[in-house]
């Protein structure tokens, strides 16, 4: 069996300077660059790889509407949840410690649950002090 090795068509490499100029302008989409220079998808990728290899193009990032949004602040962890049944609403103070959920207390008012969380943070979430802290919160309100 005989094989003939034929050099591939590399005429598109002559367009490298013009391609780099267009590609570095982020306002021109890649589809428009391909149309202007009459490049197929395959030739476009080869030309892009050549330009990157020779340092002719800068990295192009996607700019979209999400980039313009202000960053949201992280929500603070409350360590209490609302528990509802048909007629009542309660606030349960809970925390995961070493992959296990601990229930510390349940209150009728949100302010009481917030105060309980403050006191538990002060004593480093000591589970053995939950009853005396609950009494202290109930006596304060």
N, C-alpha and C positions, 0 to 999 in steps of 0.2 A: 504494500500500500504506500502510495506517495502522497505527501502533503506539501502544499504550497503555503508559505507564510507570507501574508500580505499585511503591510503596515496599515493600521486603522486610519480612518479619516480624522486628521487633527487640525483641520482648517478652523474649527471653532476656537482654537487657542489664540488665533490672531485677534480675537475679540476681547481678550482678557483685560486690556486697559479700559476699554469702553464699558465692559461689564462691571469692573470694579468701581468705576465712577458712578454708575447707576445704582449698584448694590449698596454702596455706602450712603446713599441718600435714602433715609428710612421712609420718606414720604412716598416713594415709588414702590408699589407692590411687586413681588417677584413675578406674578403672572404678567404684568405689564412689561417687565424687563424681557421676559421670554418672548413676548409678542414683538417687541421692538427689534430684538436681535435675531428673530426667527430661530429659536432654539427649541429642540425637543426636550422632554423631561430628562432623558438620559444625558444629553449633551449639557443641559443646564447643571446637573449634579457633577459631571466631570469637570466642567469649567469652574464651578464653585470650589471643588476640591483642589484644583490647580491654583486658584487665587488664594485660598487659605494657606496652602503649602508654601507659597511665595510671599505671604504677608501682604497681599494687595487689598484684602477686605477685612473689615472689622466685624466682630460678632453682631449679629442682628437679633434683637429680642422682639417678641410680640408685644405690641402696645395695644391695649384694649381698654374698654370702658372701666374695667375693674381696677386698673392701675390708678385711676383718678380719684377713687373713693378714699376718704380718710380712714386710717386704720382704727379699728374698734378697740376700745380698751377691754382688757380682760375682766370678766365678771369676778367679783369677789366671792369667795366661798362662804356661804351662810352657815353651814353645818346644822341647819334645821330645815324641816320640810313641812308642808301643809298636809294634814290628814283630814279628809272630809268624809262624813257619812251623810245620811239623809237630812239631818237637821242641825248638825254641829260642825264646827271647824276647829281643829286642834293644831298645835305646832309641836312637832316632835323633834327633839334635839338628838341627832345621831352623828356618828363619825366612824369612818373606816380606819382601823389601826391594824397594820400588818395583815391586810386582806381579810379582815373580819370586821363586821359591822357591830358597833356597840350602841345601844339605846341608853341615853342618860336620863331623859325626863320628857314629860309631855305637859304643855301649858295651853290655857285657853286664849291667852293674849300673846301677840307677836313680840311685844316689848319684853315680856318675861323670858321668851326663848332667846332673844338677843342678849339679854343680861346674863342668862345662864351660859351662853357661848363665851362671853367675855370672861366670866369667872373660871370656866373650864380651861381657857387659854392661859390664864394666869397660873393655874396649878398643873399645867402641862397635860391636860386631859386625863387626870388621875381618876380612874373608874371607881375606886373605893370611896371617893369623896362626893359622889353624886347625890346622896340623900341629904347631907348637910348643906350642900350648895343649893339644892332645890328648896329647902326650908328657908335659907337666907333670901332667895329670890322672892318667895311667896310672902315673907315678912316685909320685904321692902315695898311691895306693891299693895 
